Amino acid sequence: MSRSPLLERYAALDSAAVSDALDQLGMPPGTGGIRPLWGPAAVVGFAVTVGLEPRTGGPAGAHIATTAIETADDDSVIVVDNRGRMDVSCWGGILSLGATVRGVRGVVADGVCRDVAEARELAFPVFSRGAAPVTARGRLQQGSTGEPVRIAGLTVAQGDVVVADETGLAVVPRERAEEVARIATAIAARERLIADEVRAGALLSQAMHDARLAGEPTPEKETAR
C-alpha cells in the first residue's frame, strides 16, 4: 500500500479522467503512444527521471538508469527519456529486477525496451513505445537524472505524478496535483453516474449530453429548477 494519500487518490483514477482534469485547467492533457509491454497494466507514482543521449565515447560509467533506481522507493515510477528512439533498447531485464527489489512501481520510457518476458515474470509494469532486442551498451549513455525530461511530448519533472495505463499517459505537476486529483475524481464520479443511467435504460443522447459531461447544468436541469 502506498505511503502517500495523494497517490492513493490517483490510484482510483485512470489516465482519461486525469487528462480531462488537466484539459479543464488549461494544462497539457494526456498522450498516447506509450503502452504497457505485457498484459493489462496501470501504474501511478512520483517520477524519478532519467535523460539518455547517444554514447560519445570515453570511460564507461554506471549503466543507464541504475543511479535513478538506487534513489527510488516504493512510491516511485522511473521515467526514461530516450527521445523516442526505436532502434535501441533503453530498459532491460536486470533493470526491471533491480527496480522490483527497490519496490519501484514501474517504468515509463519514451523509446523501446527489451526482456519483456523477464518483466512479466517479475510482474513489473513496463510502458514504452514497443520492444527491441538491441542493447544500450556502447550506444547510449545517461545524460541526466533528477532533471526535467520529455516523454511523448510531455514535460516530466522529478516528483511529478505519473499515471500510465492501457489508454495512455498523463503527467501532473506536483504543485498542481491536489487540484487535479479533486477535479479528476469529480469527473470520474460523474461518468460513473452517467454509465449507471445508461445501464438503467436512459437515452444515450440525454445521458451523454456534452454540457453534463463537462459538469455544466443541462437545459433540462435548468428548467427543472
C-alpha positions as CSV (number, residue, x, y, z in Angstrom):
1,M,0.0,0.0,0.0
2,S,1.2,3.5,-0.8
3,R,2.6,5.7,2.0
4,S,1.2,8.7,0.1
5,P,-2.5,9.6,0.4
6,L,-2.1,11.6,-2.8
7,L,-1.1,8.5,-4.8
8,E,-3.9,6.5,-3.3
9,R,-6.3,9.1,-4.7
10,Y,-4.7,8.9,-8.1
11,A,-4.7,5.1,-8.0
12,A,-8.5,5.2,-8.1
13,L,-8.4,7.2,-11.4
14,D,-7.4,6.4,-14.9
15,S,-5.4,8.4,-17.4
16,A,-8.5,9.6,-19.2
17,A,-10.0,11.2,-16.1
18,V,-6.7,12.8,-15.2
19,S,-6.3,14.0,-18.8
20,D,-9.7,15.6,-18.7
21,A,-8.9,17.4,-15.5
22,L,-5.7,18.7,-16.9
23,D,-7.5,19.8,-20.0
24,Q,-10.1,21.6,-17.9
25,L,-7.3,23.5,-16.2
26,G,-5.7,24.5,-19.4
27,M,-2.7,22.3,-18.8
28,P,-1.2,19.7,-21.2
29,P,-3.5,16.7,-21.3
30,G,-2.5,13.1,-21.5
31,T,-0.9,11.5,-24.6
32,G,-1.0,8.2,-26.4
33,G,1.8,6.0,-27.9
34,I,3.2,4.8,-24.6
35,R,1.6,1.4,-23.9
36,P,2.2,-1.5,-21.5
37,L,4.5,-4.1,-22.9
38,W,2.9,-7.1,-21.3
39,G,-0.7,-7.7,-20.3
40,P,-3.2,-5.2,-18.8
41,A,-1.3,-2.8,-16.5
42,A,-1.6,0.5,-14.7
43,V,0.9,2.4,-12.7
44,V,0.7,5.6,-10.6
45,G,3.7,7.1,-8.8
46,F,6.1,10.0,-8.3
47,A,8.5,10.4,-11.2
48,V,12.2,9.7,-10.9
49,T,13.6,11.0,-14.2
50,V,16.4,9.8,-16.4
51,G,17.6,11.5,-19.6
52,L,19.6,9.5,-22.1
53,E,21.8,10.5,-25.1
54,P,23.9,8.8,-27.7
55,R,27.2,7.4,-26.5
56,T,30.1,9.7,-27.2
57,G,33.0,7.5,-26.1
58,G,35.3,7.9,-23.1
59,P,35.4,5.8,-20.0
60,A,32.2,3.8,-19.3
61,G,30.2,5.0,-16.3
62,A,27.4,3.4,-14.4
63,H,24.8,1.6,-16.5
64,I,21.9,3.8,-17.6
65,A,19.1,4.2,-15.0
66,T,21.0,2.4,-12.2
67,T,21.6,5.6,-10.2
68,A,17.9,6.6,-10.6
69,I,16.8,3.1,-9.4
70,E,19.1,3.3,-6.4
71,T,17.5,6.6,-5.3
72,A,13.9,5.5,-5.9
73,D,11.4,4.0,-3.4
74,D,8.1,2.2,-3.4
75,D,6.2,5.4,-4.4
76,S,8.4,5.9,-7.5
77,V,8.0,5.4,-11.2
78,I,11.2,5.6,-13.3
79,V,10.7,7.9,-16.3
80,V,13.2,7.4,-19.1
81,D,13.6,9.9,-21.9
82,N,15.3,8.2,-24.9
83,R,13.9,10.7,-27.3
84,G,11.5,8.3,-28.9
85,R,14.3,6.1,-30.4
86,M,13.1,2.8,-31.8
87,D,16.4,1.3,-32.7
88,V,18.0,0.6,-29.3
89,S,16.6,-0.6,-26.0
90,C,16.7,1.8,-23.1
91,W,15.5,-0.7,-20.4
92,G,16.0,-4.4,-19.8
93,G,15.5,-7.3,-17.5
94,I,18.2,-6.6,-14.9
95,L,17.0,-3.1,-14.6
96,S,13.5,-4.5,-14.0
97,L,14.8,-6.8,-11.4
98,G,16.7,-4.1,-9.6
99,A,13.7,-1.8,-9.7
100,T,11.5,-4.6,-8.3
101,V,13.9,-5.2,-5.4
102,R,13.7,-1.5,-4.6
103,G,9.9,-1.6,-4.7
104,V,9.6,0.7,-7.7
105,R,6.1,0.7,-9.2
106,G,7.1,0.6,-12.8
107,V,8.9,2.3,-15.7
108,V,7.7,4.7,-18.4
109,A,10.1,5.1,-21.3
110,D,10.0,7.2,-24.4
111,G,11.7,4.6,-26.5
112,V,11.8,0.8,-26.7
113,C,12.6,-1.8,-24.1
114,R,13.7,-5.5,-24.1
115,D,13.5,-8.6,-21.9
116,V,9.7,-8.3,-21.9
117,A,9.3,-11.9,-20.6
118,E,11.5,-11.1,-17.6
119,A,9.4,-8.1,-16.7
120,R,6.3,-10.2,-17.0
121,E,7.7,-12.9,-14.7
122,L,8.5,-10.1,-12.1
123,A,5.1,-8.6,-12.6
124,F,6.9,-5.3,-13.2
125,P,5.0,-2.8,-15.3
126,V,6.9,-1.5,-18.3
127,F,5.4,1.2,-20.5
128,S,7.1,2.2,-23.7
129,R,6.7,2.6,-27.5
130,G,7.5,-1.0,-28.1
131,A,10.2,-3.7,-27.8
132,A,13.6,-4.2,-29.5
133,P,16.4,-6.6,-28.5
134,V,19.3,-4.2,-29.3
135,T,21.5,-3.5,-26.3
136,A,22.2,0.0,-25.0
137,R,25.8,-0.8,-24.3
138,G,28.1,1.3,-26.5
139,R,25.1,3.1,-27.9
140,L,23.5,5.1,-25.1
141,Q,24.7,7.0,-22.0
142,Q,23.0,8.7,-19.2
143,G,22.8,12.5,-19.7
144,S,20.9,13.4,-16.5
145,T,19.0,12.1,-13.6
146,G,16.6,14.1,-11.5
147,E,16.2,16.7,-14.2
148,P,13.1,17.5,-16.3
149,V,12.7,15.3,-19.3
150,R,10.3,15.0,-22.3
151,I,8.1,11.9,-22.7
152,A,6.0,11.7,-25.8
153,G,5.7,15.5,-25.9
154,L,5.0,15.9,-22.2
155,T,7.5,17.5,-19.8
156,V,8.1,15.4,-16.7
157,A,9.9,16.9,-13.6
158,Q,11.3,14.9,-10.7
159,G,8.4,14.3,-8.3
160,D,5.6,14.9,-10.7
161,V,2.6,12.4,-10.6
162,V,2.7,9.9,-13.4
163,V,-0.4,8.0,-14.4
164,A,0.0,5.3,-17.1
165,D,-2.4,2.6,-18.2
166,E,-3.7,0.9,-21.3
167,T,-5.2,4.1,-22.7
168,G,-2.1,6.3,-22.4
169,L,0.0,8.6,-20.1
170,A,-0.9,11.6,-18.1
171,V,1.6,13.7,-16.1
172,V,0.6,16.1,-13.3
173,P,3.0,18.8,-12.0
174,R,3.5,18.1,-8.3
175,E,2.4,21.6,-7.3
176,R,-1.0,21.1,-9.0
177,A,-1.5,17.5,-8.0
178,E,-4.1,18.1,-5.3
179,E,-6.2,20.3,-7.6
180,V,-6.0,17.9,-10.5
181,A,-6.9,15.0,-8.3
182,R,-10.0,16.8,-7.0
183,I,-11.3,17.6,-10.4
184,A,-10.5,14.2,-11.9
185,T,-12.3,12.5,-9.0
186,A,-15.4,14.6,-9.7
187,I,-15.2,13.7,-13.4
188,A,-14.9,10.0,-12.7
189,A,-17.8,10.1,-10.3
190,R,-20.0,12.0,-12.9
191,E,-19.1,9.4,-15.6
192,R,-20.0,6.5,-13.3
193,L,-23.4,8.1,-12.7
194,I,-24.0,8.5,-16.4
195,A,-23.0,4.9,-17.0
196,D,-25.4,3.7,-14.4
197,E,-28.2,5.7,-16.0
198,V,-27.4,4.2,-19.4
199,R,-27.5,0.7,-17.9
200,A,-30.9,1.5,-16.4
201,G,-32.2,2.4,-19.8
202,A,-31.7,6.1,-20.2
203,L,-31.4,7.5,-23.7
204,L,-27.7,7.8,-24.6
205,S,-28.2,11.2,-26.2
206,Q,-29.6,12.6,-22.9
207,A,-27.3,10.8,-20.5
208,M,-24.2,11.8,-22.5
209,H,-25.1,15.5,-23.1
210,D,-21.9,17.4,-23.7
211,A,-22.7,20.0,-21.1
212,R,-23.3,17.3,-18.5
213,L,-20.1,15.5,-19.3
214,A,-18.3,18.8,-18.8
215,G,-20.0,19.3,-15.4
216,E,-22.3,22.1,-16.6
217,P,-26.0,22.2,-15.9
218,T,-28.1,21.0,-18.9
219,P,-31.0,23.0,-20.2
220,E,-33.4,20.3,-18.8
221,K,-32.0,20.7,-15.3
222,E,-32.1,24.5,-15.5
223,T,-35.8,24.3,-16.5
224,A,-36.5,21.9,-13.6
225,R,-35.1,24.4,-11.1
